[in-house]
Amino acid sequence: MQQHTIKITASNQPTTLEQLLRVVRYRGFKVDRVSMNVLTPEQMVDIQVNVQSKRPISLLKNQLLKLVDIDAVNIQEINILQAQVEA
């Protein structure tokens, strides 16, 4: 199983986080952690989601980029053994 950190920049809309989590679930990824920071002057949010799955992360990235409120998606793969040592 692979673990990934997804860093997302999106519009600060009431439904943004809900839509993002729905796509993650539909694509078969398990959410380990979510954090969000609101960038007030720009009316944007920085969202970081840790997910894991046996499925290719490109499936999830392509679907997230189709959401209207999402501006950017960056993926970082995490070595599971390293993540377990840090925890």
N, C-alpha and C positions, 0 to 999 in steps of 0.2 A: 504494500500500500504506500502511495506517495502522499506527502504532506506539502502543502503550498501556502504561501502568504500572498494574498491578493491585496494590492493597494489601489484604491479607487478614488478618483476625484469626480464629484457629482454636484448637481444643483441641490440646494437645500429646500426640498419639497416634502410635504407630509408623507407621501407614499414611496419615496426613494428607497428607504431601507427595507420596507415590506416587499417591494418588487425585486430587489436584489436577492433577498433571502428566499423568495419563492423560486427564482431561477436556479439558485444553488441547489435547492432541494429537488426540483424537477430533473436536474441533470445528474442526480445521484451522488452528490458530494455531501459529506458530513461536516458540519460547522463545529470547530473546536473553540474558536474565540472570535469575538467581534468587538471592535472599538471604533468610535466615531468622534471627530473633532469638528466643530462648526467654525468656519472662517467667516466671521461677521461682515467685514467690509465687502467681500465679493459675493455674499449669499451662496457660498459653496460649502461642501463638507468633504473632509478627508475620511475615508472609511478603510479600515484594515480588517480583513477577514482571514482567519486561518482555517483551511479546509483540508480534508483528506479523502482519497478515493483511489480505486484501482483504474478508474477511467482517465483518459488523456485530459489534461488541464485545458488544452486548446478548445475542447468542446464548450467548456464553461466560459472561457474568455470571449469567444465569438458571440455567444448569446448575451453576455453582459454588455458588450459594445452596441448591441441592438436596442438597448433600453434608452429611451429619449433623454432621461435626466443624467445619464452617465457620460462624462467627458473623456476620461482616460482610465485605462486598466493596465496595471503593471503586475507581473507574476514573478514570484521568487520561490524556487523550489527549496525545500528544507530537507536535509538528511534526517530521517526518522531516528537513527541511532544518536545523532547529535542532539536532537530535540529532547530525547528521553534523558540524556545526561544532564542537560540544562535544567530540566524540570525538577 
